Amino acid sequence: MNMMNGKKIVLGLGLVASLMGLTACHGSAWDCHKPAPVVVAIPPEPEPTPVEPPPAAPLCEAEPVQVYFDTNKFELTSGSSDDMKRLAHCLAKNTTQKVKIEGHADKRGSVKHNLALSQKRADFVKRFLLLNYAPEWTITEVVGLGATEEFGAGNSAEALAKNRTTTVTVMR
């Protein structure tokens, strides 16, 4: 309550006291027409109650998340999209964490083709994370590396499939 309101209360109560004949006379007739001062105690404002901070969100996975692709494609496979959604939601809660996205390709195709395809895969993963609420500033690097790193050695279908990937690494 501000002082203006406090003064109005004191004057208002003094006027009521005067009308009710509750005045104090101090010797002269003039003094008998003045209302007696009324003191109103204004309680102090309560102290704010401390609020506990919300619990910190669990940190995102420290292990790199591997996202796999079909041959010559850059759309996520159904199994990979669930992992990426979990990561995106984790990044939305832990906005200080950063990730690096590296696209890869198997060794089939020309160097130029594999570099372009791996970049499209990395860009697709970035867009997917952003569409699922990961803040843009959490993504520090998006790069296509072509077939420069092998995750599966050899020419078998299984080995080639392991190389058609994008790696999302959570930075610490």
DORO-705375 format. One line per field, with one value per atom (N, C-alpha, C, O): residue number from 1; atom name; x, y, z. Coordinates in Angstrom, 3 decimals, m for minus. Example, Ala and Ser with C-alpha at 12.3 -4.5 7.8 and 13.67 -1.06 7.14 Angstrom:
// residues 2
nr: c(1_1_1_1_2_2_2_2)
atom: c(N_CA_C_O_N_CA_C_O)
c1: c(13.190_12.300_13.200_14.236_12.850_13.670_12.900_13.409)
c2: c(m5.690_m4.500_m3.300_m3.319_m2.250_m1.060_0.030_1.138)
c3: c(7.800_7.800_7.800_8.465_7.080_7.140_7.870_8.039)
// end
This chain:
// residues 172
nr: c(1_1_1_1_2_2_2_2_3_3_3_3_4_4_4_4_5_5_5_5_6_6_6_6_7_7_7_7_8_8_8_8_9_9_9_9_10_10_10_10_11_11_11_11_12_12_12_12_13_13_13_13_14_14_14_14_15_15_15_15_16_16_16_16_17_17_17_17_18_18_18_18_19_19_19_19_20_20_20_20_21_21_21_21_22_22_22_22_23_23_23_23_24_24_24_24_25_25_25_25_26_26_26_26_27_27_27_27_28_28_28_28_29_29_29_29_30_30_30_30_31_31_31_31_32_32_32_32_33_33_33_33_34_34_34_34_35_35_35_35_36_36_36_36_37_37_37_37_38_38_38_38_39_39_39_39_40_40_40_40_41_41_41_41_42_42_42_42_43_43_43_43_44_44_44_44_45_45_45_45_46_46_46_46_47_47_47_47_48_48_48_48_49_49_49_49_50_50_50_50_51_51_51_51_52_52_52_52_53_53_53_53_54_54_54_54_55_55_55_55_56_56_56_56_57_57_57_57_58_58_58_58_59_59_59_59_60_60_60_60_61_61_61_61_62_62_62_62_63_63_63_63_64_64_64_64_65_65_65_65_66_66_66_66_67_67_67_67_68_68_68_68_69_69_69_69_70_70_70_70_71_71_71_71_72_72_72_72_73_73_73_73_74_74_74_74_75_75_75_75_76_76_76_76_77_77_77_77_78_78_78_78_79_79_79_79_80_80_80_80_81_81_81_81_82_82_82_82_83_83_83_83_84_84_84_84_85_85_85_85_86_86_86_86_87_87_87_87_88_88_88_88_89_89_89_89_90_90_90_90_91_91_91_91_92_92_92_92_93_93_93_93_94_94_94_94_95_95_95_95_96_96_96_96_97_97_97_97_98_98_98_98_99_99_99_99_100_100_100_100_101_101_101_101_102_102_102_102_103_103_103_103_104_104_104_104_105_105_105_105_106_106_106_106_107_107_107_107_108_108_108_108_109_109_109_109_110_110_110_110_111_111_111_111_112_112_112_112_113_113_113_113_114_114_114_114_115_115_115_115_116_116_116_116_117_117_117_117_118_118_118_118_119_119_119_119_120_120_120_120_121_121_121_121_122_122_122_122_123_123_123_123_124_124_124_124_125_125_125_125_126_126_126_126_127_127_127_127_128_128_128_128_129_129_129_129_130_130_130_130_131_131_131_131_132_132_132_132_133_133_133_133_134_134_134_134_135_135_135_135_136_136_136_136_137_137_137_137_138_138_138_138_139_139_139_139_140_140_140_140_141_141_141_141_142_142_142_142_143_143_143_143_144_144_144_144_145_145_145_145_146_146_146_146_147_147_147_147_148_148_148_148_149_149_149_149_150_150_150_150_151_151_151_151_152_152_152_152_153_153_153_153_154_154_154_154_155_155_155_155_156_156_156_156_157_157_157_157_158_158_158_158_159_159_159_159_160_160_160_160_161_161_161_161_162_162_162_162_163_163_163_163_164_164_164_164_165_165_165_165_166_166_166_166_167_167_167_167_168_168_168_168_169_169_169_169_170_170_170_170_171_171_171_171_172_172_172_172)
atom: c(N_CA_C_O_N_CA_C_O_N_CA_C_O_N_CA_C_O_N_CA_C_O_N_CA_C_O_N_CA_C_O_N_CA_C_O_N_CA_C_O_N_CA_C_O_N_CA_C_O_N_CA_C_O_N_CA_C_O_N_CA_C_O_N_CA_C_O_N_CA_C_O_N_CA_C_O_N_CA_C_O_N_CA_C_O_N_CA_C_O_N_CA_C_O_N_CA_C_O_N_CA_C_O_N_CA_C_O_N_CA_C_O_N_CA_C_O_N_CA_C_O_N_CA_C_O_N_CA_C_O_N_CA_C_O_N_CA_C_O_N_CA_C_O_N_CA_C_O_N_CA_C_O_N_CA_C_O_N_CA_C_O_N_CA_C_O_N_CA_C_O_N_CA_C_O_N_CA_C_O_N_CA_C_O_N_CA_C_O_N_CA_C_O_N_CA_C_O_N_CA_C_O_N_CA_C_O_N_CA_C_O_N_CA_C_O_N_CA_C_O_N_CA_C_O_N_CA_C_O_N_CA_C_O_N_CA_C_O_N_CA_C_O_N_CA_C_O_N_CA_C_O_N_CA_C_O_N_CA_C_O_N_CA_C_O_N_CA_C_O_N_CA_C_O_N_CA_C_O_N_CA_C_O_N_CA_C_O_N_CA_C_O_N_CA_C_O_N_CA_C_O_N_CA_C_O_N_CA_C_O_N_CA_C_O_N_CA_C_O_N_CA_C_O_N_CA_C_O_N_CA_C_O_N_CA_C_O_N_CA_C_O_N_CA_C_O_N_CA_C_O_N_CA_C_O_N_CA_C_O_N_CA_C_O_N_CA_C_O_N_CA_C_O_N_CA_C_O_N_CA_C_O_N_CA_C_O_N_CA_C_O_N_CA_C_O_N_CA_C_O_N_CA_C_O_N_CA_C_O_N_CA_C_O_N_CA_C_O_N_CA_C_O_N_CA_C_O_N_CA_C_O_N_CA_C_O_N_CA_C_O_N_CA_C_O_N_CA_C_O_N_CA_C_O_N_CA_C_O_N_CA_C_O_N_CA_C_O_N_CA_C_O_N_CA_C_O_N_CA_C_O_N_CA_C_O_N_CA_C_O_N_CA_C_O_N_CA_C_O_N_CA_C_O_N_CA_C_O_N_CA_C_O_N_CA_C_O_N_CA_C_O_N_CA_C_O_N_CA_C_O_N_CA_C_O_N_CA_C_O_N_CA_C_O_N_CA_C_O_N_CA_C_O_N_CA_C_O_N_CA_C_O_N_CA_C_O_N_CA_C_O_N_CA_C_O_N_CA_C_O_N_CA_C_O_N_CA_C_O_N_CA_C_O_N_CA_C_O_N_CA_C_O_N_CA_C_O_N_CA_C_O_N_CA_C_O_N_CA_C_O_N_CA_C_O_N_CA_C_O_N_CA_C_O_N_CA_C_O_N_CA_C_O_N_CA_C_O_N_CA_C_O_N_CA_C_O_N_CA_C_O_N_CA_C_O_N_CA_C_O_N_CA_C_O_N_CA_C_O_N_CA_C_O_N_CA_C_O_N_CA_C_O_N_CA_C_O_N_CA_C_O_N_CA_C_O_N_CA_C_O_N_CA_C_O_N_CA_C_O_N_CA_C_O_N_CA_C_O_N_CA_C_O_N_CA_C_O_N_CA_C_O_N_CA_C_O_N_CA_C_O_N_CA_C_O_N_CA_C_O_N_CA_C_O_N_CA_C_O_N_CA_C_O)
c1: c(0.861_0.000_0.902_1.856_0.639_1.496_1.053_0.005_1.838_1.566_0.277_m0.418_m0.065_m1.294_m2.480_m3.357_m2.504_m3.596_m3.562_m4.617_m2.395_m2.271_m2.827_m3.515_m2.564_m3.074_m4.580_m5.257_m5.109_m6.553_m7.230_m8.295_m6.629_m7.213_m7.212_m8.225_m6.106_m6.027_m7.027_m7.743_m7.098_m8.034_m9.461_m10.319_m9.725_m11.076_m11.533_m12.671_m10.698_m11.055_m11.172_m12.013_m10.344_m10.436_m11.756_m12.354_m12.219_m13.492_m14.629_m15.568_m14.558_m15.579_m15.587_m16.658_m14.421_m14.338_m14.937_m15.606_m14.696_m15.231_m16.741_m17.405_m17.288_m18.735_m19.386_m20.525_m18.682_m19.228_m19.014_m19.436_m18.378_m18.153_m16.994_m16.903_m16.126_m14.969_m13.777_m12.743_m13.919_m12.835_m12.172_m12.742_m10.996_m10.260_m10.209_m9.748_m10.662_m10.608_m9.371_m9.104_m8.624_m7.375_m7.424_m6.410_m8.556_m8.618_m9.441_m10.224_m9.321_m10.083_m11.211_m11.187_m12.195_m13.330_m12.882_m13.417_m11.899_m11.380_m10.805_m11.004_m10.094_m9.477_m10.520_m10.265_m11.699_m12.711_m13.346_m13.978_m13.190_m13.768_m12.790_m13.165_m11.576_m10.600_m10.756_m10.884_m10.747_m10.842_m9.556_m8.464_m9.720_m8.557_m7.766_m8.363_m6.453_m5.680_m5.953_m6.042_m6.081_m6.316_m5.089_m4.636_m4.568_m3.384_m3.810_m4.444_m3.447_m3.766_m2.447_m1.562_m2.336_m1.123_m1.248_m2.200_m0.289_m0.257_0.743_1.923_0.263_1.188_2.272_2.023_3.474_4.559_4.241_3.499_4.828_4.633_5.355_6.456_4.736_5.378_6.637_6.744_7.573_8.804_8.472_7.664_9.087_8.812_9.346_10.406_8.596_9.007_10.026_9.771_11.189_12.177_11.611_10.912_11.921_11.458_12.648_13.711_12.451_13.508_13.635_12.620_14.860_15.007_14.542_14.629_14.049_13.619_14.825_15.946_14.604_15.738_16.316_15.594_17.626_18.299_17.883_17.718_17.719_17.376_18.585_19.725_18.343_19.486_20.240_19.642_21.540_22.363_22.055_21.646_22.263_22.044_23.120_24.184_22.830_23.745_25.137_25.286_26.141_27.525_28.010_28.905_27.422_27.820_27.280_26.156_28.058_27.542_26.289_26.187_25.362_24.150_24.384_24.696_24.232_24.407_23.038_22.111_22.926_21.702_22.027_22.974_21.244_21.545_20.593_19.459_21.095_20.355_20.371_21.257_19.375_19.353_20.337_20.777_20.673_21.625_21.171_20.033_22.081_21.882_20.711_20.157_20.335_19.216_19.717_20.772_18.936_19.290_18.089_18.099_17.055_15.939_16.207_16.808_15.758_15.982_15.182_14.076_15.761_15.005_14.113_14.383_13.081_12.111_12.755_12.395_13.685_14.337_15.193_15.295_15.803_16.671_15.880_16.372_14.667_13.907_13.550_13.503_13.300_12.990_14.193_14.043_15.386_16.598_16.823_17.196_16.596_16.813_15.788_16.127_14.552_13.533_13.934_13.808_14.415_14.860_16.007_16.034_16.948_18.078_17.597_18.050_16.698_16.184_15.494_15.699_14.686_13.989_14.969_14.778_16.006_17.038_17.762_18.029_18.078_18.746_17.840_18.322_16.545_15.598_15.599_15.381_15.841_15.881_17.262_17.378_18.296_19.681_20.301_21.144_19.886_20.260_21.721_22.179_22.456_23.885_24.734_25.913_24.154_24.913_25.001_24.114_26.059_26.321_26.490_26.924_26.136_26.338_27.037_26.946_27.733_28.409_27.793_27.629_27.452_26.820_27.767_28.182_28.111_29.003_28.307_27.947_28.120_27.518_28.570_29.690_28.196_29.124_28.422_27.196_29.214_28.701_29.553_30.687_28.976_29.816_30.737_30.655_31.618_32.651_32.198_32.984_30.949_30.432_30.139_29.710_30.355_30.108_31.384_32.378_31.349_32.536_32.746_31.836_33.948_34.267_33.320_32.795_33.106_32.233_30.799_30.170_30.293_28.934_28.804_27.835_29.787_29.726_29.826_29.168_30.642_30.718_29.377_28.908_28.769_27.477_26.393_25.593_26.364_25.367_25.546_24.567_26.779_27.017_26.644_26.172_26.850_26.447_24.917_24.377_24.224_22.758_22.255_21.267_22.922_22.529_22.722_21.848_23.863_24.119_23.111_22.604_22.824_21.849_20.450_19.707_20.096_18.786_18.650_17.615_19.695_19.667_19.538_18.795_20.243_20.125_18.686_18.115_18.098_16.704_15.759_14.823_16.001_15.158_15.239_14.216_16.444_16.609_15.897_15.214_16.051_15.419_13.901_13.220_13.366_11.913_11.355_10.161_12.210_11.790_12.273_12.522_12.401_12.593_13.992_14.156_14.997_16.372_16.716_16.507_17.236_17.609_18.756_19.677_18.690_19.694_21.109_22.059_21.261_22.606_23.251_24.444_22.490_23.107_23.870_24.667_23.636_24.299_25.488_25.316_26.687_27.878_28.515_29.142_28.361_29.037_28.201_27.695_28.061_27.349_28.237_28.446_28.753_29.721_29.496_29.163_29.688_29.662_31.089_31.884_31.409_32.779_32.933_34.028_31.862_31.961_32.300_31.765_33.199_33.615_34.998_35.754_35.331_36.677_36.887_38.029_35.808_35.919_35.122_34.017_35.685_34.971_34.497_35.269_33.210_32.638_32.486_32.423_32.429_32.369_33.365_33.289_34.286_35.325_34.822_34.106_35.207_34.859_33.769_33.307_33.373_32.371_31.049_30.176_30.890_29.635_28.500_28.730_27.285_26.113_26.079_25.735_26.432_26.439_27.488_27.211_28.678_29.749_29.383_29.600_28.830_28.431_27.309_27.302_26.375_25.262_25.774_25.243_26.801_27.368_27.999_28.090_28.433_29.073_28.079_28.440_26.840_25.804_25.167_24.053_25.875_25.460_25.727_26.469_25.109_25.454_25.669_24.856_26.759_27.097_26.788_27.238_26.014_25.706_26.435_26.099_27.429_28.244_27.875_27.881_27.551_27.259_28.572_29.359_28.811_30.052_29.907_28.812_30.965_30.965_31.702_31.813)
c2: c(m1.163_0.000_1.218_1.264_2.194_3.377_4.401_4.234_5.458_6.457_7.222_7.584_7.480_8.191_7.427_8.003_6.128_5.315_5.302_5.335_5.256_5.278_6.572_6.523_7.730_9.017_9.065_9.568_8.555_8.566_7.752_8.131_6.636_5.809_6.565_6.567_7.208_7.935_9.080_9.249_9.870_10.988_10.488_11.061_9.427_8.882_8.403_8.667_7.720_7.248_8.411_8.380_9.434_10.627_11.341_11.817_11.428_12.053_11.249_11.825_9.928_9.077_9.266_9.347_9.340_9.529_10.871_10.977_11.895_13.220_13.210_13.797_12.559_12.509_11.730_12.010_10.769_9.972_10.649_10.116_11.793_12.504_11.956_12.193_11.248_10.679_11.606_11.209_12.832_13.790_13.996_13.700_14.492_14.782_16.288_16.986_16.804_18.242_18.529_17.855_19.535_19.856_21.230_21.928_21.643_22.910_23.972_24.628_24.188_25.269_24.697_23.519_25.514_25.083_24.723_23.812_25.453_25.180_23.779_23.084_23.363_22.039_20.928_19.820_21.212_20.175_19.818_18.768_20.661_20.352_19.616_19.197_19.459_18.700_17.222_16.849_16.408_14.968_14.472_14.983_13.496_12.879_12.118_11.503_12.149_11.394_9.899_9.361_9.261_7.823_7.176_7.581_6.195_5.494_4.124_3.337_3.875_2.592_1.864_2.385_0.696_m0.102_m0.848_m1.598_m0.638_m1.333_m2.464_m2.238_m3.682_m4.812_m4.777_m4.350_m5.225_m5.254_m6.286_m7.245_m6.051_m6.994_m8.293_m8.271_m9.423_m10.701_m10.907_m10.442_m11.610_m11.956_m12.971_m13.873_m12.831_m13.823_m15.189_m15.314_m16.193_m17.560_m17.989_m17.861_m18.501_m18.941_m20.075_m20.956_m20.037_m21.053_m21.919_m21.415_m23.204_m24.138_m24.134_m24.150_m24.112_m24.180_m25.543_m26.532_m25.602_m26.896_m27.821_m27.351_m29.115_m30.033_m29.921_m29.703_m30.076_m29.997_m31.187_m32.301_m30.937_m32.016_m32.934_m32.473_m34.225_m35.128_m34.750_m34.322_m34.912_m34.579_m35.533_m36.676_m35.037_m35.865_m36.940_m36.811_m37.986_m39.118_m38.662_m37.813_m39.235_m38.885_m39.690_m39.253_m40.853_m41.682_m41.075_m40.574_m41.111_m40.599_m41.364_m42.574_m40.659_m41.278_m41.534_m40.610_m42.779_m43.147_m43.188_m43.830_m42.501_m42.485_m43.158_m42.765_m44.171_m44.937_m44.574_m44.149_m44.758_m44.394_m45.550_m46.403_m45.557_m46.524_m46.063_m44.913_m46.961_m46.656_m45.430_m45.357_m44.484_m43.293_m42.416_m41.650_m42.519_m41.750_m40.885_m41.141_m39.859_m39.031_m38.783_m37.836_m39.630_m39.578_m40.591_m41.639_m40.270_m41.180_m42.465_m42.463_m43.561_m44.809_m44.722_m43.911_m45.522_m45.414_m45.614_m44.922_m46.536_m46.767_m45.588_m45.298_m44.914_m43.777_m42.560_m41.783_m42.378_m41.178_m41.144_m40.068_m42.304_m42.329_m41.870_m41.095_m42.356_m41.933_m40.432_m39.756_m39.921_m38.493_m37.633_m36.551_m38.096_m37.345_m37.257_m36.200_m38.363_m38.347_m37.355_m36.607_m37.350_m36.432_m34.979_m34.113_m34.708_m33.344_m32.844_m31.700_m33.683_m33.281_m33.077_m32.193_m33.882_m33.704_m32.374_m31.662_m32.037_m30.764_m29.581_m28.525_m29.746_m28.669_m28.381_m27.242_m29.396_m29.219_m28.799_m28.170_m29.137_m28.851_m27.940_m28.369_m26.697_m25.784_m25.354_m24.672_m25.737_m25.398_m26.482_m26.260_m27.650_m28.718_m28.453_m27.830_m28.924_m28.710_m30.056_m31.035_m30.083_m31.302_m30.980_m29.872_m31.983_m31.916_m33.016_m34.149_m32.675_m33.634_m33.896_m32.969_m35.183_m35.573_m36.610_m37.689_m36.266_m37.193_m38.055_m37.608_m39.319_m40.264_m40.989_m40.974_m41.620_m42.429_m43.685_m43.737_m44.707_m45.885_m45.571_m44.495_m46.519_m46.209_m46.381_m46.175_m46.754_m46.814_m45.392_m44.557_m45.114_m43.780_m42.963_m43.323_m41.858_m41.010_m40.206_m40.069_m39.683_m38.856_m37.662_m37.336_m37.008_m35.840_m36.198_m35.482_m37.306_m37.755_m38.080_m37.679_m38.810_m39.205_m38.001_m37.972_m37.009_m35.794_m35.048_m34.605_m34.915_m34.226_m35.004_m34.407_m36.325_m37.154_m37.096_m36.975_m37.182_m37.145_m35.773_m35.693_m34.703_m33.369_m33.273_m32.687_m33.847_m33.856_m34.636_m34.245_m35.723_m36.517_m35.706_m35.692_m35.033_m34.210_m33.055_m32.761_m32.407_m31.312_m31.805_m31.122_m32.997_m33.558_m33.813_m33.516_m34.363_m34.619_m33.300_m33.228_m32.277_m30.966_m30.462_m30.056_m30.484_m30.030_m30.847_m30.305_m32.149_m33.015_m32.608_m32.520_m32.364_m31.938_m30.604_m30.443_m29.660_m28.346_m28.455_m27.787_m29.281_m29.465_m30.154_m30.056_m30.842_m31.514_m30.764_m31.365_m29.446_m28.498_m28.400_m27.837_m28.919_m28.677_m27.226_m26.832_m26.429_m25.048_m25.020_m25.833_m24.079_m24.026_m23.837_m24.385_m23.061_m22.791_m24.020_m23.993_m25.102_m26.308_m27.083_m27.962_m26.768_m27.476_m26.633_m25.587_m27.102_m26.289_m26.548_m25.656_m27.763_m28.102_m29.116_m30.078_m28.897_m29.825_m30.007_m29.072_m31.215_m31.430_m32.811_m33.780_m32.871_m34.134_m34.582_m33.831_m35.792_m36.289_m37.326_m37.854_m37.626_m38.614_m39.986_m40.410_m40.675_m42.023_m41.994_m42.960_m40.892_m40.748_m41.574_m41.861_m41.961_m42.800_m44.071_m44.038_m45.190_m46.461_m46.932_m47.006_m47.247_m47.813_m49.322_m50.053_m49.766_m51.189_m51.483_m50.886_m52.388_m52.689_m53.755_m54.680_m53.605_m54.608_m54.123_m52.984_m55.054_m54.734_m55.451_m55.411_m56.091_m56.803_m55.792_m54.620_m56.273_m55.394_m54.813_m53.647_m55.621_m55.170_m54.080_m53.083_m54.267_m53.280_m51.972_m50.897_m52.054_m50.847_m50.107_m48.877_m50.846_m50.234_m49.468_m48.409_m49.994_m49.300_m47.965_m47.059_m47.844_m46.607_m45.563_m44.398_m45.965_m45.009_m44.423_m44.788_m43.529_m43.047_m41.558_m40.940_m41.014_m39.687_m39.853_m40.469_m39.307_m39.400_m38.058_m37.004_m38.124_m36.910_m37.076_m37.951_m36.232_m36.327_m35.206_m34.032_m35.581_m34.600_m34.132_m34.940_m32.836_m32.280_m32.073_m31.774_m32.224_m31.991_m30.730_m30.361)
c3: c(0.000_0.000_0.000_0.776_m0.831_m0.886_0.149_0.773_0.341_1.370_1.105_2.054_m0.157_m0.457_0.096_0.741_m0.159_0.354_1.877_2.511_2.471_3.930_4.506_5.526_3.900_4.369_4.250_5.146_3.166_2.982_4.061_4.548_4.442_5.493_6.812_7.511_7.173_8.438_8.451_9.438_7.389_7.328_7.333_8.005_6.594_6.537_7.896_8.283_8.622_9.956_10.931_11.829_10.768_11.622_11.408_12.373_10.200_9.889_10.496_11.046_10.404_11.011_12.515_13.116_13.138_14.586_14.983_16.010_14.171_14.442_14.373_15.228_13.379_13.230_14.360_14.732_14.901_15.990_17.344_18.371_17.359_18.621_19.409_20.614_18.780_19.469_19.307_18.770_19.767_19.633_20.969_22.019_20.919_22.149_22.317_21.414_23.428_23.698_24.533_25.528_24.114_24.803_25.420_25.431_25.931_26.655_25.991_26.677_24.706_24.086_23.260_22.904_22.953_22.148_20.743_20.112_20.277_18.937_18.848_17.852_19.882_19.889_19.941_19.469_20.511_20.648_19.313_19.191_18.325_17.023_16.110_15.015_16.536_15.749_16.070_17.236_15.077_15.368_16.022_15.772_16.835_17.481_16.414_15.531_16.482_15.497_15.641_16.745_14.505_14.479_13.860_12.789_14.522_14.041_13.524_14.226_12.302_11.695_11.430_10.751_11.958_11.740_10.420_10.206_9.549_8.265_8.393_8.663_8.198_8.363_7.296_6.168_7.646_6.655_5.567_5.782_4.405_3.311_3.645_4.194_3.315_3.640_2.808_1.674_3.402_2.696_1.599_1.818_0.424_m0.621_m0.228_0.385_m0.591_m0.302_m1.349_m2.547_m0.911_m1.910_m2.760_m2.259_m4.037_m4.969_m5.363_m5.726_m5.284_m5.673_m7.187_m7.883_m7.720_m9.177_m9.677_m8.950_m10.916_m11.439_m11.587_m11.785_m11.494_m11.641_m13.054_m14.027_m13.134_m14.436_m15.292_m14.794_m16.564_m17.488_m17.634_m17.578_m17.819_m18.007_m19.281_m20.268_m19.241_m20.402_m21.544_m21.337_m22.740_m23.921_m23.986_m23.381_m24.720_m24.834_m25.259_m26.138_m24.625_m24.967_m26.175_m26.899_m26.385_m27.517_m28.807_m28.827_m29.879_m31.153_m31.597_m31.398_m32.187_m32.712_m34.198_m34.949_m34.617_m36.018_m36.685_m36.192_m37.801_m38.587_m39.915_m40.596_m40.285_m41.492_m42.627_m42.407_m43.854_m45.057_m46.046_m46.017_m46.917_m48.012_m49.085_m49.083_m49.991_m51.065_m51.865_m52.330_m52.009_m52.820_m52.339_m53.127_m51.069_m50.502_m49.349_m48.767_m49.039_m47.887_m46.966_m46.179_m47.062_m46.117_m45.007_m45.244_m43.799_m42.673_m42.833_m43.373_m42.355_m42.277_m41.033_m40.147_m40.951_m39.857_m38.480_m37.528_m38.367_m37.074_m36.629_m35.437_m37.589_m37.262_m36.805_m35.987_m37.313_m36.961_m35.468_m34.872_m34.865_m33.430_m32.599_m31.655_m32.959_m32.246_m32.393_m31.434_m33.590_m33.833_m33.088_m32.610_m32.984_m32.228_m30.761_m30.144_m30.201_m28.799_m28.613_m27.635_m29.549_m29.460_m29.589_m28.840_m30.517_m30.702_m29.438_m29.031_m28.823_m27.597_m26.454_m25.620_m26.412_m25.388_m25.593_m24.625_m26.832_m27.119_m26.802_m26.393_m26.986_m26.666_m25.167_m24.755_m24.357_m22.896_m22.402_m21.351_m23.140_m22.760_m23.806_m24.594_m23.811_m24.894_m24.862_m25.778_m23.832_m23.802_m24.443_m24.721_m24.681_m25.333_m26.828_m27.412_m27.432_m28.857_m29.546_m28.939_m30.832_m31.618_m32.927_m33.455_m33.427_m34.724_m35.583_m35.130_m36.828_m37.737_m38.900_m39.596_m39.108_m40.202_m41.065_m40.595_m42.349_m43.299_m43.965_m44.213_m44.259_m44.887_m46.030_m46.133_m46.881_m47.985_m48.107_m47.630_m48.763_m49.018_m50.190_m50.782_m50.521_m51.521_m52.963_m53.888_m53.164_m54.536_m55.008_m54.211_m56.244_m56.782_m56.805_m56.174_m57.539_m57.652_m56.368_m55.551_m56.209_m55.040_m54.972_m53.907_m56.125_m56.183_m55.779_m55.000_m56.312_m55.987_m54.494_m53.849_m53.951_m52.538_m51.603_m50.563_m51.963_m51.139_m51.132_m50.083_m52.316_m52.406_m51.650_m50.929_m51.810_m51.132_m49.614_m48.879_m49.150_m47.699_m47.120_m45.986_m47.882_m47.423_m47.347_m46.408_m48.330_m48.298_m47.085_m46.463_m46.750_m45.578_m44.300_m43.433_m44.182_m42.995_m42.901_m41.819_m44.028_m44.047_m43.684_m42.979_m44.171_m43.858_m42.360_m41.763_m41.760_m40.317_m39.547_m38.569_m39.973_m39.327_m39.406_m38.394_m40.598_m40.758_m39.892_m39.304_m39.812_m38.995_m37.519_m36.840_m37.030_m35.634_m35.389_m34.377_m36.300_m36.141_m36.171_m35.393_m37.048_m37.127_m35.885_m35.599_m35.155_m33.923_m32.686_m31.641_m32.817_m31.715_m31.135_m30.053_m31.802_m31.346_m31.721_m32.868_m30.785_m31.121_m32.125_m32.054_m33.054_m34.123_m33.588_m34.147_m32.502_m31.984_m31.355_m31.053_m31.149_m30.595_m31.661_m31.333_m32.934_m34.035_m34.497_m35.124_m34.179_m34.437_m35.793_m36.363_m36.318_m37.572_m38.339_m37.762_m39.640_m40.525_m41.753_m42.525_m41.921_m43.002_m43.636_m42.953_m44.954_m45.683_m45.952_m46.517_m45.553_m45.696_m46.797_m46.994_m47.516_m48.585_m48.035_m47.011_m48.729_m48.322_m47.672_m47.780_m46.999_m46.425_m45.165_m44.804_m44.487_m43.286_m43.499_m44.041_m43.074_m43.204_m41.841_m40.885_m41.771_m40.549_m40.692_m39.704_m41.928_m42.222_m43.340_m44.413_m43.095_m44.089_m45.056_m44.672_m46.300_m47.305_m48.241_m48.174_m49.130_m50.144_m49.924_m50.791_m48.805_m48.541_m48.353_m48.054_m48.535_m48.368_m46.954_m46.761_m45.987_m44.592_m44.359_m43.692_m44.903_m44.746_m45.432_m44.872_m46.640_m47.359_m46.614_m46.568_m46.039_m45.289_m44.074_m43.738_m43.417_m42.253_m42.633_m41.805_m43.881_m44.330_m44.842_m45.010_m45.090_m45.520_m44.265_m43.889_m43.639_m42.331_m42.155_m42.919_m41.142_m40.639_m39.152_m38.462_m38.661_m37.249_m36.584_m37.034_m35.506_m34.722_m33.391_m32.592_m33.165_m31.955_m31.001_m31.371_m29.764_m28.719_m28.125_m27.630_m28.171_m27.644_m26.139_m25.663_m25.407_m23.953_m23.630_m22.460)
// end
